[in-house]
Amino acid sequence: LTRVCNQLFEMAMRHLEAVACRSDGSFCCTSSTLTGNVWDGGLWFFDNWEHYKQIPNLDMYVTATRTGISDIKWYDNLNLIVATDSGDLEIWQLIAPGNELENKGYLTAGHDEMVLCVGVTCEGEEEGRRVISGGADGRVILWDMITMKYTKSHKGHVGWLTSLDTHPTQSDVFITVGMDSHMKLW
């Protein structure tokens, strides 16, 4: 228990940002660390909670990112969408064997400021699942994962759009909240 508490403390020094679980019990955890005047990020993938508890040194298992991380969601069972403070979304893929994470690309030119939250629409759309992001620019952006470009951009809030969630069965319905004290149904 002491070792687990020490590891949690060490990870907390990295500013733990987000966690995303899969239906099989595995999960990915993210962090951000300020180095000088630059934010760096880290990703960890764990098969299960026991796997996490057995790792002697988390620094040996971190996958570094080029910027700080604010949110993360599984796009499917292999791909993660990562919201970053650079204003981009990063796509990371789980590679077997070894459960390593590999960067597969970026969704760029959408937000003017940090991306603070990300969501994935439910399955069933003819064109596939879409990604929705919200940012410090107050905008909500819908991304097409086939073209890797945004399809719609809406100014949703005055100031930071801090959280969003997608409807579990209706792919075109989602909800956002912001620092302007408003909640919007889209």
Secondary structure as GFF3:
##gff-version 3
##sequence-region A 1 186
A	DSSP	alpha_helix	2	12	.	.	.	ID=ss1
A	DSSP	beta_strand	16	21	.	.	.	ID=ss2
A	DSSP	beta_strand	27	35	.	.	.	ID=ss3
A	DSSP	beta_strand	38	46	.	.	.	ID=ss4
A	DSSP	alpha_helix	49	54	.	.	.	ID=ss5
A	DSSP	three_ten_helix	58	61	.	.	.	ID=ss6
A	DSSP	beta_strand	63	65	.	.	.	ID=ss7
A	DSSP	beta_strand	69	74	.	.	.	ID=ss8
A	DSSP	beta_strand	79	84	.	.	.	ID=ss9
A	DSSP	beta_strand	89	95	.	.	.	ID=ss10
A	DSSP	beta_strand	100	107	.	.	.	ID=ss11
A	DSSP	beta_strand	115	120	.	.	.	ID=ss12
A	DSSP	beta_strand	130	135	.	.	.	ID=ss13
A	DSSP	beta_strand	139	144	.	.	.	ID=ss14
A	DSSP	beta_strand	149	155	.	.	.	ID=ss15
A	DSSP	beta_strand	161	166	.	.	.	ID=ss16
A	DSSP	beta_strand	174	178	.	.	.	ID=ss17
A	DSSP	beta_strand	183	185	.	.	.	ID=ss18
###
